[in-house]
Amino acid sequence: MIKLAGVRTSADYPIPSQMKAWVLGGPDELLLRDKPVPMPGRAEVQIRIDAVAICATDLEIIHSGSPASILGGLPFNKNFTPGHEYMGTVVALGPDVDEDEIGERISVEIHAGCGQCKRCRQGMYTSCLNYGKPEKGHRANGFTTDGGFAEYAVNHINTLARVPDTMSDAEATLVVTAGTSMYCLTELGGLVAGESVVVIGPGPIGLLAVAVAKAIGASPVILTGTRNKRLAIGKELGADRTININDEDAVAVVKELTGGIGADYVVECAGTEPTIEQAIRMTNRGGKICLAAFPHERVTLDIAQLAKNNIYLYAFAVKVAVRPAALWR
């Protein structure tokens, strides 16, 4: 058992000194190894991980290494633990932490900014200028610091969201995914009730963007894509209209549904040149577009169309969860 000065634990949640964790061995190599259990410091809690989702970004990290290694030009980190979409139970509190309680079920946000740089002081901690520098206080679990493909993890108290008893563990792993969609709609674009929204791409981010937009009061909420099964899920989540772009002209349908002027807000979750072009052509004058996917190739945009119509373009590139998994059980 581990005991550190100032760290509070409970006999109800015994903490071992070693844990099982998945670590990078080399490119395209993920190994199950024993690793020391991390203990919380100031303003941190220790989490027993109960469920974790696998994101497409995790697969890229397994192939290429952690973003900290890639962005910093560092060697491939062979002991790094990926995983950034997880939930669990608080089992230890760092010194003087009283914001949370042992035994709480929580879901996590991966980012904790340094709190010192210009962006963090503006509230833009996901764009922390000390990204990848834990010595400066920045954490991004599963990206720059060890993540959730393990039995235990440490998180900053600002990154925790309590999970209600009505939500399953698997559902709770998607809280961060829903938060990504909400960030696109509310923090970046300032969506308000009554505005029209188009979501392009019915992946996890896109589907949750539909649910969030509907909850905020957007009207109509339109979802486009090529997979009828995914479009049907979008309908269940609140889409007023779905468009299979193989069967219908998405721009024409959006214009028809919005009185000929186009949508107030478009969330582009496909990341291809044709769909980004569609987003530009279906957005109304003064409207907004959020790029919420990584294009895999260089794209050519009609910048003139953006400029002539005073269209605001926001970039918030993300990868999406593809399936929940119990990795060690």
C-alpha positions as CSV (number, residue, x, y, z in Angstrom):
1,M,0.0,0.0,0.0
2,I,1.1,3.5,-0.8
3,K,1.0,6.3,1.8
4,L,2.2,9.9,1.1
5,A,2.2,12.9,3.3
6,G,-1.0,14.9,2.9
7,V,-2.6,12.4,0.6
8,R,-6.0,11.1,1.9
9,T,-7.1,7.6,1.2
10,S,-9.8,5.2,2.5
11,A,-9.7,1.7,3.6
12,D,-12.7,1.1,1.4
13,Y,-10.5,1.7,-1.7
14,P,-7.1,0.0,-1.1
15,I,-4.4,1.3,-3.5
16,P,-1.6,-1.0,-4.6
17,S,1.9,0.1,-5.3
18,Q,1.9,-1.3,-8.8
19,M,-0.8,-1.5,-11.5
20,K,-1.4,-2.9,-15.0
21,A,-1.0,-0.4,-17.7
22,W,-0.8,-0.4,-21.5
23,V,2.4,1.3,-22.7
24,L,3.9,2.1,-26.0
25,G,6.7,-0.4,-27.0
26,G,7.5,1.0,-30.4
27,P,5.5,2.2,-33.4
28,D,2.3,0.1,-33.7
29,E,3.2,-1.8,-30.5
30,L,1.1,-1.6,-27.3
31,L,2.3,-3.7,-24.4
32,L,0.6,-4.6,-21.1
33,R,3.1,-3.9,-18.3
34,D,3.4,-3.3,-14.5
35,K,3.8,0.3,-13.7
36,P,4.0,2.3,-10.4
37,V,0.6,3.7,-9.4
38,P,0.7,7.5,-9.7
39,M,-0.2,9.5,-6.6
40,P,-1.9,12.9,-6.6
41,G,-0.2,16.1,-5.8
42,R,-1.6,19.5,-5.0
43,A,-5.0,20.1,-6.6
44,E,-5.1,16.6,-7.9
45,V,-7.0,13.4,-7.2
46,Q,-6.3,9.7,-8.0
47,I,-8.8,7.9,-10.0
48,R,-9.5,4.1,-10.2
49,I,-10.4,3.8,-13.9
50,D,-13.6,1.8,-14.4
51,A,-14.1,2.3,-18.1
52,V,-12.3,3.8,-21.1
53,A,-13.1,4.4,-24.7
54,I,-10.7,4.1,-27.7
55,C,-10.4,7.2,-29.8
56,A,-9.0,7.3,-33.3
57,T,-6.3,9.6,-32.0
58,D,-5.2,6.8,-29.6
59,L,-4.6,4.7,-32.7
60,E,-2.4,7.4,-34.2
61,I,-0.5,7.8,-30.9
62,I,0.2,4.0,-30.9
63,H,1.5,4.4,-34.4
64,S,3.4,7.7,-34.2
65,G,4.0,8.4,-30.5
66,S,2.6,10.9,-28.1
67,P,1.9,14.5,-29.3
68,A,4.5,15.7,-26.8
69,S,7.1,13.6,-28.6
70,I,5.9,14.6,-32.0
71,L,5.6,18.3,-31.4
72,G,8.7,18.5,-29.3
73,G,10.8,16.5,-31.7
74,L,11.6,14.0,-28.9
75,P,12.3,10.3,-29.2
76,F,9.3,7.9,-29.3
77,N,8.2,7.5,-25.7
78,K,8.3,3.8,-25.1
79,N,6.8,3.9,-21.6
80,F,3.9,6.3,-22.4
81,T,0.4,5.3,-21.5
82,P,-2.3,6.6,-24.0
83,G,-6.0,6.9,-23.4
84,H,-8.0,10.1,-22.9
85,E,-11.6,9.2,-22.8
86,Y,-12.2,7.5,-19.5
87,M,-14.2,7.5,-16.3
88,G,-13.7,6.1,-12.8
89,T,-13.9,6.4,-9.1
90,V,-12.0,8.9,-6.9
91,V,-9.9,6.8,-4.5
92,A,-7.4,9.4,-3.1
93,L,-7.2,13.1,-2.6
94,G,-4.1,15.2,-3.0
95,P,-3.0,17.6,-0.1
96,D,-5.8,20.0,1.0
97,V,-8.2,18.8,-1.8
98,D,-11.8,19.2,-0.5
99,E,-13.6,19.9,-3.7
100,D,-14.2,16.1,-4.3
101,E,-14.8,13.1,-2.1
102,I,-13.4,9.6,-2.1
103,G,-15.9,7.2,-3.7
104,E,-17.4,9.7,-6.2
105,R,-17.9,8.5,-9.8
106,I,-16.4,10.9,-12.2
107,S,-15.7,11.5,-15.9
108,V,-12.7,13.5,-16.9
109,E,-11.6,16.2,-19.3
110,I,-8.0,15.6,-20.3
111,H,-6.8,19.2,-20.4
112,A,-5.5,21.1,-17.5
113,G,-3.7,24.3,-18.6
114,C,-0.7,25.8,-16.8
115,G,-2.9,28.6,-15.5
116,Q,-0.1,31.1,-16.1
117,C,0.2,31.8,-19.8
118,K,-1.9,34.3,-21.8
119,R,-4.2,31.7,-23.2
120,C,-5.0,30.1,-19.8
121,R,-5.7,33.5,-18.3
122,Q,-8.2,34.0,-21.2
123,G,-9.8,30.7,-20.3
124,M,-8.4,29.1,-23.4
125,Y,-6.6,26.4,-21.5
126,T,-6.9,23.8,-24.3
127,S,-4.6,26.2,-26.3
128,C,-2.1,26.5,-23.4
129,L,1.1,28.1,-24.5
130,N,3.0,25.7,-22.2
131,Y,1.5,22.6,-23.9
132,G,3.5,19.5,-23.2
133,K,5.4,21.0,-20.2
134,P,4.2,19.3,-17.0
135,E,6.9,21.2,-15.1
136,K,5.0,24.4,-15.9
137,G,1.7,22.8,-14.7
138,H,0.2,21.7,-18.1
139,R,-1.4,18.3,-18.3
140,A,-3.2,16.5,-21.1
141,N,-3.7,12.9,-20.0
142,G,-3.2,10.5,-22.8
143,F,-1.5,13.2,-24.9
144,T,1.4,14.6,-23.0
145,T,1.0,12.9,-19.6
146,D,0.0,9.3,-18.9
147,G,-3.6,8.5,-19.7
148,G,-6.4,6.1,-19.1
149,F,-5.2,2.8,-20.5
150,A,-4.3,1.8,-17.0
151,E,-5.9,0.9,-13.7
152,Y,-5.2,4.2,-12.1
153,A,-4.6,7.8,-13.2
154,V,-4.1,11.2,-11.7
155,N,-6.3,14.2,-12.7
156,H,-6.4,17.9,-11.8
157,I,-9.6,18.8,-9.8
158,N,-10.6,21.2,-12.6
159,T,-11.0,18.4,-15.0
160,L,-13.6,16.3,-13.2
161,A,-17.3,16.0,-13.8
162,R,-19.5,14.0,-11.5
163,V,-21.4,11.1,-13.1
164,P,-25.0,10.6,-12.0
165,D,-26.2,7.2,-10.9
166,T,-28.5,7.0,-13.9
167,M,-25.5,7.1,-16.3
168,S,-23.6,3.8,-17.0
169,D,-19.8,3.6,-17.0
170,A,-19.7,3.2,-20.8
171,E,-21.9,6.2,-21.3
172,A,-19.8,8.3,-19.0
173,T,-16.7,7.7,-21.1
174,L,-18.4,9.8,-23.8
175,V,-18.8,12.9,-21.6
176,V,-15.6,14.3,-23.0
177,T,-16.9,13.7,-26.5
178,A,-20.1,15.5,-25.8
179,G,-18.0,18.3,-24.2
180,T,-16.1,18.6,-27.4
181,S,-19.3,19.1,-29.4
182,M,-20.6,21.6,-26.8
183,Y,-17.3,23.5,-27.0
184,C,-17.7,23.8,-30.8
185,L,-21.3,25.1,-30.5
186,T,-21.3,27.3,-27.4
187,E,-17.7,28.4,-26.5
188,L,-16.4,29.0,-30.1
189,G,-19.6,29.9,-31.9
190,G,-21.9,31.2,-29.2
191,L,-24.9,29.3,-30.5
192,V,-28.3,30.5,-29.1
193,A,-31.7,29.0,-29.1
194,G,-33.6,29.4,-32.4
195,E,-30.6,29.4,-34.7
196,S,-30.3,26.8,-37.4
197,V,-27.6,24.2,-37.3
198,V,-26.2,21.7,-39.8
199,V,-23.9,18.9,-38.7
200,I,-21.8,17.3,-41.5
201,G,-20.7,13.8,-40.6
202,P,-22.5,11.4,-38.3
203,G,-19.5,10.1,-36.3
204,P,-19.5,10.3,-32.5
205,I,-18.6,14.0,-32.4
206,G,-21.2,14.8,-35.1
207,L,-24.0,12.7,-33.4
208,L,-23.4,14.3,-30.1
209,A,-23.3,17.7,-31.7
210,V,-26.8,17.0,-32.9
211,A,-27.9,16.1,-29.4
212,V,-26.2,19.2,-27.9
213,A,-27.6,21.6,-30.5
214,K,-31.1,20.2,-30.0
215,A,-30.8,20.5,-26.2
216,I,-29.7,24.2,-26.6
217,G,-32.8,24.9,-28.7
218,A,-31.4,25.1,-32.2
219,S,-34.0,24.9,-34.9
220,P,-33.9,23.2,-37.3
221,V,-31.1,20.8,-36.6
222,I,-29.9,19.1,-39.8
223,L,-27.5,16.1,-40.1
224,T,-25.8,15.1,-43.4
225,G,-23.7,12.0,-44.1
226,T,-23.5,8.9,-46.2
227,R,-24.4,6.1,-43.7
228,N,-28.1,5.6,-43.3
229,K,-27.7,3.7,-40.0
230,R,-25.7,6.6,-38.5
231,L,-28.3,9.1,-39.9
232,A,-31.0,7.1,-38.2
233,I,-29.2,7.4,-34.9
234,G,-29.0,11.2,-35.5
235,K,-32.7,11.2,-36.0
236,E,-33.2,9.5,-32.6
237,L,-30.9,12.1,-31.0
238,G,-32.9,15.0,-32.2
239,A,-32.1,15.8,-35.8
240,D,-35.1,17.5,-37.5
241,R,-33.9,16.4,-40.9
242,T,-31.3,14.0,-42.1
243,I,-29.7,14.1,-45.6
244,N,-27.8,11.3,-47.3
245,I,-25.5,13.3,-49.6
246,N,-25.4,10.3,-52.0
247,D,-29.1,10.8,-52.6
248,E,-29.8,14.5,-52.2
249,D,-28.0,17.8,-52.8
250,A,-27.2,18.8,-49.2
251,V,-26.7,22.5,-50.0
252,A,-30.0,22.8,-51.8
253,V,-32.0,21.0,-49.1
254,V,-30.4,23.2,-46.3
255,K,-31.3,26.3,-48.3
256,E,-34.9,25.1,-48.7
257,L,-35.2,24.4,-45.0
258,T,-33.9,27.8,-44.0
259,G,-36.0,30.0,-46.3
260,G,-33.3,30.2,-48.9
261,I,-30.6,31.9,-46.8
262,G,-28.7,29.0,-45.5
263,A,-27.8,27.8,-42.0
264,D,-26.7,30.0,-39.1
265,Y,-24.1,27.5,-37.9
266,V,-22.4,24.5,-39.6
267,V,-20.3,22.0,-37.7
268,E,-18.0,20.2,-40.1
269,C,-17.1,16.7,-38.7
270,A,-16.0,14.9,-41.9
271,G,-12.7,16.7,-42.7
272,T,-12.8,16.4,-46.5
273,E,-12.5,19.1,-49.2
274,P,-16.0,18.4,-50.6
275,T,-17.7,18.6,-47.3
276,I,-15.8,21.7,-46.2
277,E,-16.9,23.3,-49.5
278,Q,-20.4,22.3,-48.8
279,A,-20.2,23.9,-45.4
280,I,-19.1,27.2,-47.0
281,R,-21.9,27.1,-49.6
282,M,-24.7,26.2,-47.1
283,T,-23.8,28.9,-44.5
284,N,-25.8,32.1,-44.5
285,R,-24.3,35.6,-44.6
286,G,-22.6,36.4,-41.2
287,G,-23.0,32.7,-40.3
288,K,-20.4,30.5,-38.6
289,I,-18.5,27.3,-39.5
290,C,-16.6,25.2,-37.0
291,L,-14.0,22.7,-38.4
292,A,-14.2,19.8,-36.0
293,A,-12.2,17.2,-37.9
294,F,-8.7,16.8,-39.2
295,P,-8.4,16.8,-43.0
296,H,-5.9,14.1,-44.0
297,E,-4.8,16.0,-47.0
298,R,-4.3,19.7,-47.9
299,V,-7.6,21.2,-49.0
300,T,-8.5,24.2,-51.2
301,L,-11.1,26.6,-49.8
302,D,-13.2,29.2,-51.5
303,I,-11.8,32.1,-49.3
304,A,-13.6,34.6,-51.5
305,Q,-17.0,33.1,-50.5
306,L,-16.1,33.4,-46.8
307,A,-14.9,37.0,-47.2
308,K,-17.8,38.2,-49.4
309,N,-20.4,36.8,-47.0
310,N,-18.7,37.7,-43.7
311,I,-18.6,34.0,-42.7
312,Y,-16.8,33.2,-39.5
313,L,-14.5,30.2,-39.6
314,Y,-13.4,28.5,-36.3
315,A,-10.9,25.7,-36.2
316,F,-11.2,23.1,-33.4
317,A,-9.8,19.9,-34.8
318,V,-10.6,16.7,-32.8
319,K,-10.6,13.0,-33.1
320,V,-13.5,10.9,-32.0
321,A,-14.2,7.9,-29.8
322,V,-15.0,4.7,-31.7
323,R,-15.8,2.1,-29.1
324,P,-15.7,1.5,-25.4
325,A,-13.5,-1.2,-24.0
326,A,-12.6,-2.9,-20.8
327,L,-8.9,-3.1,-21.5
328,W,-7.6,-5.2,-18.6
329,R,-10.7,-7.1,-17.4
